[in-house]
Amino acid sequence: MKIPIYQADAFTDKLFGGNPAAICPLDEWLPDQTMQKIAVENNLAETAFFVKNEIGYKLRWFTPEYEIDLCGHATLASAHILFTELGFEGDAIYFDTVKAGNLIVTKNGDKYTMDFPSRPAIHIEPPVGLIEALGEELPKEVLRSRDYFLVYETENEIKDISPDFFALSKMDTVGVIVTAPGNEVDFVSRFFAPGAGIPEDPVTGSAHCNLIPYWAEKLGKSKLHAYQLSARKGELWCELKGDRVLISGKAVTYLKGEIFV
């Protein structure tokens, strides 16, 4: 069996920047075990699989370790491939997902805008070892939604964090978000998910479901500009709209080919 595969860099307009995702359009679902093996073989943060349905496409995402509930960059990359490589002609792509509900992606000039659920984090007492695993600087606040969410004073503190990935992999969560006000943008962040096989994710759309409502409240504005400060770097334009968030970014195609299964 031959399966088409594409790879795109999301949240960037330059190759080798942003967050790479693999995308496999399917006529029908493969066995879960096969999709997981493809994700392992690709060895990227996420591999997305989609199948056409009545409203658009059923969409699923796999890390090298397991199927995940929500992934922003692989959703944006999937929409990019549909619009640019697969001839999608509509104004908006509707993705139906298992755990995140319906997601909509529209194309606006050179950007793609994703309509995702807002996931505000709540304040918690940090679990034993979490702060120590991120270094010597103490965060201002510790919160949690799906992921742990730590707020620091400055952008430089975020840049200087050197995590203990083994310790972070033992936390009872998908990942850990660290964030602070930005020097040139509204806020900056990084995202670590070693337990999901992703020591540091280059750009994390799902984390912004937490970041946008937090910073919109703190800064008193609904439209925000953000950088994710990984080595590859990513740029996001964000907006809070009630219980939804709009996350916009650019994407470029890196490769297309076939998998022989």
Wavefront OBJ file of the C-alpha trace (Angstrom):
o trace
v 0.000 0.000 0.000
v 1.225 3.501 -0.873
v 0.272 6.380 1.428
v 0.974 9.998 0.442
v 3.007 11.987 2.931
v 3.790 15.684 3.147
v 5.874 17.672 5.582
v 5.327 21.348 6.268
v 6.906 23.886 8.610
v 4.158 25.691 10.538
v 4.159 29.136 12.163
v 6.913 30.379 9.873
v 7.406 31.631 6.330
v 10.930 30.180 6.091
v 12.015 26.600 5.555
v 13.750 25.055 8.564
v 11.890 27.401 10.915
v 8.698 27.000 12.909
v 7.447 23.523 13.760
v 7.640 20.658 11.254
v 4.667 18.315 10.975
v 4.048 15.287 8.791
v 0.653 15.006 7.099
v -0.849 11.817 5.678
v -4.130 12.158 3.720
v -6.040 8.841 3.837
v -9.025 7.385 2.015
v -9.888 5.421 5.151
v -8.313 4.957 8.551
v -5.314 2.722 8.977
v -5.086 0.575 12.106
v -4.114 2.716 15.099
v -0.951 0.656 15.554
v 0.127 1.425 11.979
v -0.454 5.159 12.396
v 1.539 5.098 15.621
v 4.417 3.307 13.876
v 4.403 5.904 11.092
v 4.617 8.659 13.723
v 7.550 6.884 15.363
v 9.289 6.478 12.001
v 8.750 10.145 11.138
v 10.198 11.132 14.526
v 8.542 14.557 14.476
v 6.551 16.147 17.273
v 3.312 15.210 15.461
v 2.110 13.319 12.446
v -1.421 14.219 11.336
v -3.803 11.854 9.537
v -7.083 12.937 7.992
v -9.996 11.278 6.190
v -12.702 13.168 4.303
v -16.182 13.122 5.899
v -19.531 14.889 5.453
v -18.477 18.296 6.830
v -14.811 18.330 5.924
v -12.191 16.006 7.367
v -11.800 13.794 10.382
v -8.399 14.649 11.883
v -6.116 12.788 14.295
v -2.611 13.527 15.600
v 0.106 11.174 16.856
v 3.311 12.011 18.723
v 6.102 9.397 18.670
v 4.647 8.085 21.948
v 0.851 8.241 21.659
v -2.216 9.826 20.064
v -2.723 13.362 21.418
v -5.957 15.253 22.122
v -5.120 18.555 20.377
v -2.294 19.808 18.173
v -2.160 23.264 16.650
v 0.838 23.211 14.359
v -0.130 19.912 12.691
v -3.670 21.271 12.162
v -2.286 24.404 10.523
v 0.104 22.267 8.447
v -2.777 19.974 7.372
v -4.805 22.981 6.217
v -1.785 24.356 4.369
v -1.363 21.070 2.482
v -5.068 20.924 1.639
v -5.078 24.495 0.317
v -1.742 24.429 -1.537
v -1.127 20.814 -2.562
v -4.518 19.059 -2.662
v -6.641 21.697 -4.389
v -9.076 22.566 -1.601
v -11.243 25.384 -2.993
v -13.478 26.423 -0.095
v -13.029 29.385 2.233
v -12.783 27.325 5.415
v -11.755 23.784 6.282
v -13.768 22.002 8.973
v -11.868 19.406 10.968
v -13.758 16.968 13.178
v -11.646 15.649 16.058
v -12.165 13.024 18.735
v -11.407 15.095 21.863
v -11.186 18.738 20.742
v -14.486 18.908 18.851
v -14.816 20.822 15.592
v -11.871 22.967 14.521
v -12.050 25.488 11.680
v -9.122 26.806 9.637
v -9.515 29.722 7.226
v -6.977 31.183 4.815
v -6.377 34.928 5.109
v -3.748 36.098 2.615
v -0.475 34.457 3.594
v -1.778 33.370 7.015
v -3.972 30.525 8.206
v -6.330 31.192 11.123
v -7.362 28.363 13.424
v -10.507 28.559 15.552
v -9.731 26.519 18.686
v -11.294 26.106 22.135
v -10.041 28.445 24.854
v -8.582 26.459 27.762
v -7.966 28.858 30.666
v -5.553 27.522 33.268
v -6.219 27.641 37.018
v -3.767 28.371 39.832
v -2.344 25.358 41.649
v 0.324 24.377 44.119
v 3.227 23.081 42.020
v 3.935 19.362 42.268
v 7.165 18.276 43.902
v 10.121 18.719 41.570
v 8.435 20.800 38.864
v 10.071 24.158 39.585
v 13.440 22.557 40.320
v 13.319 20.754 36.948
v 13.206 24.142 35.215
v 16.211 25.727 36.929
v 16.987 28.268 39.616
v 14.593 31.092 38.692
v 11.331 31.051 40.624
v 8.135 31.628 38.633
v 5.624 34.320 39.591
v 2.686 31.955 39.144
v 2.039 28.244 38.605
v -1.167 27.166 36.876
v -2.532 24.133 35.089
v -4.974 23.255 32.337
v -4.003 20.186 30.292
v -0.372 21.215 30.836
v 1.517 22.846 33.685
v 1.832 26.581 33.056
v 4.561 28.677 34.720
v 4.776 32.460 34.444
v 8.099 34.296 34.787
v 9.088 37.965 34.963
v 11.141 38.452 31.784
v 11.814 37.110 28.307
v 15.463 36.494 29.243
v 14.379 34.129 32.013
v 12.450 32.091 29.435
v 15.478 32.002 27.109
v 17.768 30.881 29.935
v 15.678 27.917 31.126
v 17.617 24.665 30.724
v 15.222 21.893 31.755
v 15.929 18.559 33.370
v 14.010 16.583 30.739
v 14.143 13.330 32.698
v 12.496 14.999 35.682
v 9.884 16.681 33.483
v 9.077 13.354 31.804
v 7.842 12.067 35.186
v 5.215 14.805 35.578
v 1.562 13.748 35.295
v 0.836 15.923 32.267
v 1.400 16.108 28.528
v 3.720 19.081 28.780
v 5.003 22.165 30.583
v 4.510 25.726 29.315
v 6.799 28.554 30.453
v 5.912 32.136 29.546
v 6.688 35.802 30.216
v 6.005 39.230 28.738
v 7.921 39.763 25.493
v 10.432 42.462 24.673
v 9.071 43.045 21.148
v 5.759 41.155 21.293
v 2.999 40.763 23.853
v 4.284 37.483 25.269
v 6.819 34.734 24.682
v 6.789 31.071 25.600
v 8.494 27.691 25.391
v 6.947 24.215 25.646
v 8.487 20.985 26.938
v 6.887 17.532 26.583
v 9.563 14.857 27.110
v 6.953 12.385 28.354
v 5.330 12.552 24.906
v 8.672 12.047 23.168
v 9.122 15.802 22.526
v 11.863 17.321 24.724
v 11.133 20.825 23.415
v 8.393 21.530 20.903
v 9.403 24.258 18.423
v 5.970 25.954 18.249
v 2.887 24.739 20.108
v -0.548 25.826 18.937
v -2.387 23.917 21.669
v -0.380 25.702 24.398
v -1.760 28.989 23.089
v -5.258 27.806 24.008
v -3.984 28.439 27.568
v -1.650 31.351 26.846
v -4.153 33.548 24.986
v -6.835 33.771 27.710
v -4.147 34.298 30.366
v -2.345 37.139 28.587
v -5.550 38.699 27.252
v -6.685 39.156 30.873
v -3.276 40.293 32.139
v -2.695 42.803 29.340
v -6.304 43.923 28.946
v -6.439 43.305 25.206
v -8.014 40.636 23.023
v -5.538 40.711 20.106
v -2.008 39.554 20.852
v 1.288 38.950 19.052
v 3.529 36.137 20.294
v 6.839 34.379 19.742
v 7.759 30.873 20.809
v 11.452 30.965 21.674
v 12.638 27.535 20.565
v 15.764 27.146 18.433
v 13.569 27.124 15.293
v 11.357 29.982 16.570
v 7.729 30.597 15.699
v 5.479 33.616 15.276
v 1.773 33.659 16.118
v -1.024 36.227 15.861
v -3.681 35.529 18.475
v -7.148 36.663 19.460
v -9.488 35.794 22.329
v -13.142 35.490 21.251
v -15.252 34.401 24.200
v -14.717 30.702 24.805
v -12.694 30.347 21.579
v -9.240 31.483 20.524
v -8.065 32.425 17.035
v -4.466 31.426 16.313
v -2.922 32.600 13.055
v 0.367 31.730 11.414
v 2.122 31.023 8.163
v 3.409 27.723 6.722
v 5.696 26.389 3.999
v 5.858 22.953 2.372
v 9.114 21.058 2.886
v 8.535 17.701 1.175
v 6.040 15.364 -0.441
v 6.365 11.674 -1.160
v 4.972 8.215 -0.477
v 5.117 5.732 2.371
v 5.159 2.029 1.504
v 3.220 0.104 4.137
l 1 2 3 4 5 6 7 8 9 10 11 12 13 14 15 16 17 18 19 20 21 22 23 24 25 26 27 28 29 30 31 32 33 34 35 36 37 38 39 40 41 42 43 44 45 46 47 48 49 50 51 52 53 54 55 56 57 58 59 60 61 62 63 64 65 66 67 68 69 70 71 72 73 74 75 76 77 78 79 80 81 82 83 84 85 86 87 88 89 90 91 92 93 94 95 96 97 98 99 100 101 102 103 104 105 106 107 108 109 110 111 112 113 114 115 116 117 118 119 120 121 122 123 124 125 126 127 128 129 130 131 132 133 134 135 136 137 138 139 140 141 142 143 144 145 146 147 148 149 150 151 152 153 154 155 156 157 158 159 160 161 162 163 164 165 166 167 168 169 170 171 172 173 174 175 176 177 178 179 180 181 182 183 184 185 186 187 188 189 190 191 192 193 194 195 196 197 198 199 200 201 202 203 204 205 206 207 208 209 210 211 212 213 214 215 216 217 218 219 220 221 222 223 224 225 226 227 228 229 230 231 232 233 234 235 236 237 238 239 240 241 242 243 244 245 246 247 248 249 250 251 252 253 254 255 256 257 258 259 260 261
